[in-house]
């Protein structure tokens, strides 16, 4: 709650103090971002919210339910990982909120989202003119506590954040569940004389919700201009996971990425290079000390060169650092990493996991 209050304070400053734009670093829950400020009883019909402004601090459209986690009428069970309350978006329903932002700045939204039925549910996230569809069909954790991040670049000094269920399900009791929404302003990293790779240690990334012990999923098809992991693209069919040193074994610094879905979970970056010049690519792989076990393999690609790095994981933490030489063939070189195999946790076969990647460094060979 302290984080919510600190965000509200920043929110107020931004609204009333023009000079605060330069000084305020935005991070934390949106106002009533965890939906714990309840609607008035008169604005609820059973669980269905009545009226456009019935959910405090949010605007709703269509059938939106205000629910508590746990067993539901009709035999369903909704897991609410980040608090007690959540909203469920019915067919073509949406919730939105307008917040102050800095024009030109990069932001990441972090939100707890999960499907409620075994159907192909999609959550559309938009901050005009940008929009993205997040497939929720794949459950990355068996308890339903998946947390996602989505990036956008502000085009004016306000942003209208909207979460929309674009689907029309046969069962009206289905639809995505949203249980917390936070934001973080990101600072785009630059190459340095010590490393041509931007954000090679993955230290700059989305906000981690207070009780997010599963890490934050970076959804597929995130381009580098608006990626919630600055400098990197998620150019695969499935998500990769942003993990922190508080809950996981991280080789260096405070954060790393976990390649959770085999070859369907790839991360890439395009570097500026000199054609025909040789470079050294160094990186660390290991396991997150989260029960992910077995014979792992990370494949790295740079220009026309590849390297396969095996790692035997016992799920108890550990890493190794490797490097290989590649020759640039143009002024732009793509480096890509993915996991060769699929893994699940030894204590939970319903949770996808994989090798972690950290401390990516690229330097010219003189």
C-alpha positions in Angstrom: 0.0 0.0 0.0 2.9 2.3 0.7 3.9 2.0 -3.0 0.4 2.9 -4.1 0.5 6.0 -1.8 3.9 7.1 -3.1 2.6 6.8 -6.7 -0.5 8.8 -5.8 1.8 11.5 -4.4 3.8 11.6 -7.6 0.5 11.6 -9.5 -0.7 14.6 -7.6 2.6 16.4 -8.0 2.4 15.9 -11.7 -1.1 17.2 -11.9 -0.5 20.3 -9.9 3.1 21.2 -10.5 4.2 21.7 -14.1 7.9 21.6 -13.1 7.4 18.2 -11.5 7.6 16.5 -14.9 11.3 16.9 -15.0 11.9 15.7 -11.5 9.4 12.9 -10.9 10.4 9.3 -11.7 7.3 7.3 -12.2 7.1 3.9 -10.6 4.4 1.9 -8.8 0.8 1.0 -8.8 -1.7 3.1 -10.8 -4.3 4.8 -8.6 -6.4 1.8 -7.4 -4.1 -0.3 -9.6 -4.7 -3.3 -7.4 -8.5 -2.9 -7.4 -8.6 -3.0 -3.6 -10.6 0.2 -3.4 -14.1 -1.3 -3.8 -17.0 0.0 -5.7 -20.1 1.3 -3.8 -22.6 -1.5 -3.0 -25.1 0.4 -5.1 -22.7 0.1 -8.1 -22.7 -3.7 -8.0 -25.3 -6.1 -9.1 -24.0 -9.4 -7.6 -20.4 -9.2 -9.1 -21.2 -7.0 -12.2 -20.2 -3.4 -12.1 -23.0 -1.0 -12.9 -22.1 2.2 -14.7 -19.1 3.7 -16.5 -17.5 5.1 -13.3 -18.5 2.4 -10.9 -14.9 1.1 -10.4 -13.0 3.8 -8.4 -10.3 5.6 -10.5 -11.2 3.5 -13.6 -13.6 3.9 -16.5 -15.4 0.7 -17.6 -17.2 -0.3 -20.8 -19.2 -3.5 -21.3 -19.6 -6.4 -18.8 -16.9 -6.0 -16.2 -17.0 -8.1 -13.0 -15.5 -7.2 -9.6 -14.5 -10.4 -8.0 -12.7 -11.8 -5.0 -10.2 -14.6 -5.3 -11.1 -18.1 -4.5 -14.1 -20.4 -5.3 -16.8 -18.8 -7.5 -20.5 -19.5 -7.9 -20.9 -22.2 -10.6 -17.8 -24.2 -9.4 -15.0 -22.1 -10.9 -11.9 -21.0 -9.0 -10.2 -17.7 -9.6 -6.6 -17.3 -8.4 -5.8 -13.7 -7.5 -2.1 -13.6 -7.0 -1.7 -9.9 -6.1 -4.1 -9.1 -3.4 -7.8 -10.1 -2.8 -9.7 -8.4 -5.6 -9.6 -8.5 -9.4 -11.7 -7.5 -12.4 -12.8 -9.9 -15.1 -13.4 -8.6 -18.6 -16.4 -10.1 -20.3 -16.9 -10.2 -24.1 -15.7 -7.0 -25.7 -15.4 -5.3 -22.3 -12.6 -2.9 -21.3 -11.3 -0.8 -18.4 -9.2 2.3 -18.8 -7.5 5.1 -16.9 -5.8 8.3 -18.0 -2.5 9.1 -16.4 0.1 11.9 -16.7 3.3 11.0 -18.6 6.3 12.7 -20.2 6.1 13.0 -24.0 8.8 10.9 -25.7 9.6 8.8 -22.6 9.5 5.0 -22.6 7.2 3.2 -20.0 6.4 -0.3 -19.1 3.1 -1.4 -17.7 3.2 -4.4 -15.4 0.0 -6.3 -14.7 -1.2 -9.6 -13.3 -3.3 -11.3 -15.9 -4.6 -14.8 -16.5 -7.3 -16.7 -18.4 -10.3 -18.0 -16.6 -11.3 -20.8 -19.0 -9.5 -23.3 -21.2 -10.2 -21.1 -24.2 -8.0 -19.0 -26.5 -8.3 -15.8 -24.5 -6.5 -12.6 -25.5 -5.9 -9.4 -23.5 -5.5 -6.3 -25.7 -3.4 -3.6 -24.1 -3.4 -0.1 -25.7 -2.0 3.3 -25.2 -3.0 5.1 -28.4 -1.6 5.0 -31.0 0.1 1.8 -29.8 -1.7 -1.5 -29.2 -0.8 -5.1 -28.6 -2.6 -8.4 -28.1 -1.3 -10.7 -25.4 -2.2 -14.4 -25.9 -3.2 -15.8 -22.5 -3.6 -19.4 -23.7 -0.2 -20.5 -22.3 0.0 -20.7 -18.5 3.6 -20.2 -17.5 2.9 -20.9 -13.8 0.4 -23.5 -12.6 -1.1 -21.2 -9.9 -2.4 -18.7 -12.4 -0.2 -16.0 -11.0 1.3 -14.9 -14.4 2.5 -11.3 -14.5 3.2 -9.5 -17.8 4.9 -6.3 -18.9 4.1 -4.2 -22.0 6.0 -1.2 -23.2 4.9 2.0 -24.8 6.3 5.4 -25.7 4.4 8.4 -24.6 3.3 10.8 -27.5 1.8 13.5 -25.3 1.6 14.5 -21.6 -1.3 12.2 -20.9 -1.8 8.5 -21.7 -5.0 6.6 -21.8 -4.2 3.0 -20.7 -6.8 0.5 -21.8 -7.2 -3.2 -21.1 -9.7 -4.8 -23.5 -11.1 -8.3 -24.1 -11.5 -8.4 -27.9 -12.8 -11.9 -27.9 -16.3 -13.2 -28.0 -16.4 -16.4 -25.9 -19.2 -19.0 -26.1 -19.3 -19.0 -22.3 -20.1 -15.5 -21.0 -18.5 -16.5 -17.7 -15.1 -16.6 -19.5 -12.7 -13.7 -20.1 -9.3 -12.4 -18.9 -8.7 -11.7 -15.2 -6.7 -8.6 -14.3 -5.5 -8.3 -10.7 -2.9 -5.5 -10.5 -1.6 -2.7 -12.8 1.6 -0.8 -12.2 3.8 1.4 -14.3 7.5 2.3 -14.5 9.4 4.9 -16.5 12.4 3.3 -18.3 15.6 4.9 -19.3 16.8 3.6 -22.7 20.4 2.4 -22.2 23.1 3.1 -24.7 26.2 1.2 -25.9 29.4 2.0 -24.0 33.1 1.6 -24.7 33.0 -1.5 -22.5 30.0 -3.1 -24.2 28.3 -2.6 -27.6 25.2 -4.5 -26.3 22.6 -2.2 -24.8 21.3 -3.3 -21.4 23.5 -6.4 -21.5 23.0 -7.1 -17.8 19.2 -6.6 -18.1 19.3 -4.2 -15.2 16.8 -1.8 -16.8 13.4 -3.5 -17.0 9.8 -3.4 -15.9 8.4 -2.8 -12.4 8.2 -6.0 -10.3 4.9 -6.2 -8.4 5.5 -6.5 -4.6 4.3 -10.1 -4.3 5.4 -11.3 -7.8 7.7 -14.2 -6.9 7.2 -15.8 -10.3 9.0 -13.1 -12.3 7.6 -10.8 -15.0 6.7 -12.3 -18.5 7.8 -10.2 -21.5 5.2 -11.1 -24.1 6.1 -12.1 -27.7 6.6 -9.7 -30.6 7.9 -6.8 -28.5 10.0 -4.5 -30.7 13.1 -2.7 -29.4 11.6 0.8 -29.7 8.8 0.0 -27.2 10.0 -3.2 -25.5 9.5 -3.4 -21.7 13.1 -4.6 -21.6 15.0 -1.7 -23.2 17.5 -2.5 -25.9 16.0 -6.0 -26.5 13.3 -7.6 -28.7 11.2 -10.6 -27.9 10.8 -11.9 -31.4 9.3 -15.3 -30.6 6.0 -17.0 -30.3 6.1 -17.3 -26.5 7.3 -15.0 -23.7 10.6 -14.7 -21.9 10.7 -14.0 -18.2 12.4 -11.1 -16.4 13.6 -12.3 -13.1 15.1 -10.5 -10.0 17.8 -11.4 -7.5 15.3 -11.2 -4.6 13.4 -14.3 -5.7 15.9 -16.1 -8.1 19.6 -16.9 -8.5 20.9 -14.1 -10.7 24.6 -14.4 -11.8 25.2 -10.6 -11.9 23.4 -7.5 -10.5 19.7 -7.4 -9.7 18.1 -9.0 -12.8 18.4 -11.5 -15.6 16.1 -13.2 -18.1 14.9 -16.8 -18.1 14.2 -18.5 -21.5 11.1 -20.3 -20.4 9.7 -21.8 -23.6 12.4 -23.5 -25.5 12.9 -22.4 -29.1 9.6 -20.5 -28.9 11.2 -18.1 -26.4 13.9 -16.0 -28.1 15.5 -12.7 -27.2 17.4 -10.5 -29.7 19.2 -7.2 -30.2 20.6 -5.4 -33.3 24.1 -4.0 -32.8 26.0 -1.4 -34.8 29.1 -3.1 -36.2 31.8 -2.6 -38.8 31.6 -5.0 -41.8 34.3 -7.7 -41.9 35.5 -6.8 -38.3 35.7 -9.5 -35.7 34.0 -9.2 -32.3 33.8 -11.2 -29.1 30.4 -12.1 -27.6 30.5 -13.1 -23.9 27.5 -14.2 -21.9 26.5 -16.1 -18.8 24.0 -18.9 -18.5 22.8 -20.9 -15.5 19.7 -21.9 -13.6 17.5 -19.6 -11.5 17.5 -21.9 -8.3 13.8 -22.4 -8.9 13.8 -26.2 -9.3 14.3 -26.0 -13.1 16.5 -29.1 -13.8 17.9 -31.2 -16.5 20.3 -31.0 -19.5 19.9 -27.4 -20.7 21.3 -25.8 -23.9 21.4 -22.2 -24.9 22.0 -21.4 -28.6 23.6 -18.0 -29.4 23.6 -16.5 -32.9 25.7 -13.5 -34.1 25.8 -12.7 -37.9 26.6 -16.0 -39.5 28.2 -17.6 -36.4 26.5 -19.8 -33.8 27.4 -21.4 -30.5 25.6 -24.1 -28.5 26.3 -24.0 -24.8 25.3 -27.0 -22.7 24.5 -26.6 -19.0 23.6 -29.3 -16.6 21.1 -28.0 -14.1 20.2 -29.5 -10.7 17.9 -26.6 -10.0 19.9 -25.3 -7.1 21.6 -22.2 -8.7 24.8 -21.8 -10.5 26.1 -20.4 -13.8 29.0 -20.4 -16.3 30.4 -17.7 -18.6 31.3 -18.4 -22.2 32.4 -16.5 -25.2 32.8 -16.9 -29.0 34.2 -14.9 -31.9 32.0 -13.7 -34.8 32.6 -11.7 -37.9 30.3 -8.8 -38.7 28.9 -8.9 -42.3 27.2 -5.5 -42.3 26.7 -2.3 -40.3 24.0 -4.0 -38.3 24.4 -7.4 -36.6 21.7 -9.3 -34.9 22.5 -11.3 -31.8 19.9 -13.8 -30.7 19.6 -16.3 -27.8 17.1 -19.1 -27.2 16.9 -22.4 -25.3 17.1 -25.6 -27.3 14.9 -27.6 -25.0 11.7 -27.3 -22.9 11.8 -27.6 -19.1 9.4 -27.7 -16.2 10.2 -27.4 -12.5 11.0 -30.6 -10.6 8.3 -29.7 -8.0 5.7 -28.4 -10.4 5.3 -29.9 -13.9 2.7 -27.2 -14.7 5.3 -24.3 -14.6 7.4 -23.7 -17.6 11.0 -22.7 -16.9 14.5 -22.7 -18.5 18.1 -21.5 -18.5 18.8 -18.0 -17.4 20.8 -15.5 -19.5 22.8 -12.6 -18.0 25.8 -10.3 -18.6 25.8 -10.2 -22.4 28.9 -8.3 -23.6 30.1 -7.5 -27.1 33.5 -6.0 -27.8 35.6 -5.6 -31.0 38.7 -7.7 -31.2 41.6 -5.3 -31.9 
